[in-house]
Amino acid sequence: MELRHLRYFMAAAEEEHFGRAAERLHVTRPAVSKLIADLESELETPLFERLAHGVKLTDAGHALLPMLKMAMTELNDAFSVAKRVGQGKRGSLSIGYGSLTLLHPMFRAAVKQFRQTCPDVTLTLVEAPSSEQFKVLASGKIHAGFMHLSPRAAVLRKHRSADALAQDEILLDWFRIQTCGLGVAVPSDHRLANRKLVAMEELAGEPFIVVPGSSRSPAFGLPHDLCQKAGFEPQIVQEVSTVTSQLNLITVGMGIALMPTGRDFLYPSSVSVIPLEHVSYSTSFVLGWVKGMRSAALDHMIEIVRTLANKPRQAKGA
């Protein structure tokens, strides 16, 4: 028994005529007669009474028709769901993000647009720093993540494909949203707040607020190397768990911190982020996912991010 047997039966039952059913199905009348006869043979009971000018359902046919309509409706719904999931219009998508990501308008715009264009996809946002997202991706808890990668990623890329990063025994692909420089974040009333550039040497003696435990981005790690190259040891006064905490403590005058610089990052007005002079250290803000593990829903998110990243930026004051 095939689906067409059931469709032919339903058409003939509703039309009460094999010829009109054939026209409705765009097939020949003998094809309708044969498939219905095959169905009756398989069920071992007649479904139609053949009349001179049409057909009518037997008791068995009357019993079959309403239940078959319900089954076909559920089947069509199942096909529709499968199609929408395959097109990325239904299902689920989990995306990782960290504190720095919240400072970039790309994240907000991408989330908003995804929810508008894919309302039937359950979007879950999972807070995790860049240093943890590799493990979360490997565990399958998220499908992709907005991350900040240090120059270390470029070293790894030399040994892999052009846009892949090996870490924690997984291989990632990514789309680069923005390349960032390195700056120092200070309170808006700090002595350096109005400077266009700051040398590392000028930070000697300043209290540093750091987020320890990560090698991916200077915003998450200790600034020992840069400070030592400038001839001094950093004075660490506070260790916190997130960049949000760093920024909050900077605003109350607890200290300073190293932060990515980029024209699209929106830091609090009470904090000034000044680029560091003669410091060659670039970070990448990316959307990353496990290589070979893309779904249709993730493809939609990647395309949204790609489109937003390539969209010309409006000049200030325009």
Phi, psi and omega in degrees: 000133178241167180299327182294329175302317182289321179294319179296319178299314181297318180296316180294322179294320182284327181273339185054036181193125181293325181293313179293326176296320179297317178297319180296324182268355181061043175228180179274158179296317178301327179295319178295314181300317183294314183293324177291321176297320177297320179296315179298322179294320180291324180277348180060037177200142177288142179253340181229148165264124180277120180249173183296323184238026179160199179221159172218154185290142169280177176300320178296321178295319178297325179289324184285321191302307183295322179291324178293323177298317178297316180296319181292324177297315178295322179294317178296322176297319179296318178297320180296317179298313181300319180296316182292323176295317179297331178271000181077017182260358178208156182124215181216154179213127179247128184236132176271153178204156176240183183299320180296324181301325180295343181272358183250126183297338178303318182298311181297317181294320181293316179297315181297315182292322179297317181293329179286319184272340180230062186295339182267002175265125178283110181263123178244129179255125184246117180284123179199132178295160181305323182296337182259345188292333177299315180292320181293322176296316181297327181280348180085008181286335174230154179267335180198168180209145171276118187231161173242115185253140180273176178301343178302329179298322181296325178295316180294325182296333180296337183255004182229193177289171190301327184232038181237146181231126178265127180198138178053040175065020173232159179246127183251147164254157177205162169246124181279120179277317184199143171264133185241153173267197181233135180222180177244131179264126181228160174299151183296342178258014180287156181298338181259000191300328184263006180283151175273330177218151178224135176274148179303324182301332181286351181266000178299132180088350179282143177283129181257139172251125186231158171248101184284165169098011179225146177249003188277319186218145179297335179293339182254355187235173178288138182272031186303310187302310183294320180294318180295322176295332179275358174096018179211161176266135179293140178266095183278118181251344183205135172246130182231171185262343182220160176294328177302317178294321176304308183297320179298319180287329175296319182295334179264010173084018180286336181168195181235173179204156174274134184221151173296146175245143179185149186293341183265349180285133182249090178279158178303147182297339180276004179234136174250133178245112185253129179301145178273135182276137176060031175244112180266090182208108181246144176243161180238130173265118188226163164253116185242151179211163180292131183302130179081006184240055179257135174253171179296322179295318178295323177302321178297315180296317179299317181294322177297313180297317180299316180295316180295322181292328182269358180288130180301137180275137180284133180294145179299136178087356181283000000 
